[in-house]
Amino acid sequence: MSANLIVSAISIVIVCVGVIGLILKRNLLLKLLSLNIVNTATILFFVLIVYKPGDRAPIGPVTGVQFADPLPQALVLTSIVINFGVLALSLLFTMVLVKRYHTLDLRKIEGFVKREFEEEKS
C-alpha cells in the first residue's frame, strides 16, 4: 500500500470525524473544534496532493534540481490564516452568546431566540 493512499485515507477519516462532530454535537465550542478539525484535514489532503519527493525550495540559481511549486504553498498558508480568522471570530460570537444566554447548548439558544422573536412580533 502506498504512503499517499494511507495518508489520504487518514485525512478523509479525519474529515468524516469532524463532519460528524458538526452534525451531532450541541455544544458550540465542540462544533467549532469540529470545524477546525475539518479545516486541518482539508489542508493535510491538499498538502498530500501537491507533495512530490525530492522537491527543493526555489531559492538560488541551482540547475538540474526539481523545484517545488510555490503557489500551493501560498494557498495553504492563506488557508491557515483564514481558518484562524474564522475560528477567532466564531469564538468571539460564541462568547457574546454565552454572555447573553448563559449556555453553550445550541438548542437552548435557539429556543431563547425564538421566544425573543415571538415577543417582538406580538
Residue, then its C-alpha position, 0 to 999 in steps of 0.5 A: m500500500s502506498a504512503n499517499l493512499i494511507v495518508s489520504a485515507i487518514s485525512i478523509v477519516i479525519v474529515c468524516v470525524g469532524v463532519i460528524g462532530l458538526i452534525l451531532k454535537r450541541n455544544l458550540l465550542l465542540k462544533l467549532l473544534s469540529l470545524n477546525i478539525v475539518n479545516t486541518a484535514t482539508i489542508l493535510f489532503f491538499v498538502l498530500i496532493v501537491y507533495k512530490p519527493g525530492d522537491r527543493a525550495p526555489i531559492g538560488p540559481v541551482t540547475g538540474v534540481q526539481f523545484a517545488d511549486p510555490l503557489p500551493q504553498a501560498l494557498v495553504l498558508t492563506s488557508i491557515v490564516i483564514n481558518f484562524g480568522v474564522l475560528a477567532l471570530s466564531l469564538l468571539f460570537t460564541m462568547v457574546l452568546v454565552k454572555r447573553y444566554h448563559t449556555l453553550d447548548l445550541r438548542k437552548i439558544e435557539g429556543f431563547v431566540k425564538r421566544e425573543f422573536e415571538e415577543e417582538k412580533s406580538 
